[in-house]
């Protein structure tokens, strides 16, 4: 979803270990992306490390970004 919205990989780093750590901790940089506030909010909800707080598919499809 991130690649479709932002046009690039969500986890970029200086080397493989950096990318793996960013992926593990769900650390995403939005500075270089030209995303709307709703788009960033949707992606953050989908990529939340805590499965209880992460958006479900139904919640994601009901998100304001899609409306």
N, C-alpha and C positions, 0 to 999 in steps of 0.2 A: 504494500500500500504506500509506504514511504517513497519508494522509487517512482511509483506512478504519479504521486502528487508533487514530489520535489525534483524528480529527474536525476537523482543521484543516490548513491548508497548512504544509509543513515550513519554508518560507522566508518569514519575515516580516521587514519592515524599515521604517525611517522613510520611505523613498522607493524609487522604481524601481531606482536604482543600487545601493542597499543590498541589495535583494532579489536582484539579479543577482549581486552579489559573494558573498552567502551561498550562493547556488546553485552558483556556480563553485567555491567552496572547500568545499562540502558542510558549511557551518556551520549546525547545527540546534540550536535551544534546546529542551530537554526540561523546563524548569522548570515551565511552565504545564500540562503534560500529566500526566494521572494514568495512567501506563503502568507495567506490571510491569517488573521487571528484564529478563525474557526478551523482552518486547515492545521495549524500548529496544535491547537487544542485536541483535535481528533487524533492526530498522530501521537501526542503525548499520552492520551488515554489508551490507545491501542498498544503502546510500548511500555506501559507501566510494569515494573518487575513484580509487583504484588498481584497475584492472580485474582484476589478478592476485589481489588480496586481497578483492575484492568477492564476496559469496556468489552462487553460481549458482542457477538456479531449483530444481534438485534439492536443493542444500544448504539453501536457504530452506525448502522443503517438509519437509525432515527436521529443521528447527530445533525446539528444545524448546518454543517458543511454540505450535506447532501440535499438539504431542503432548498 
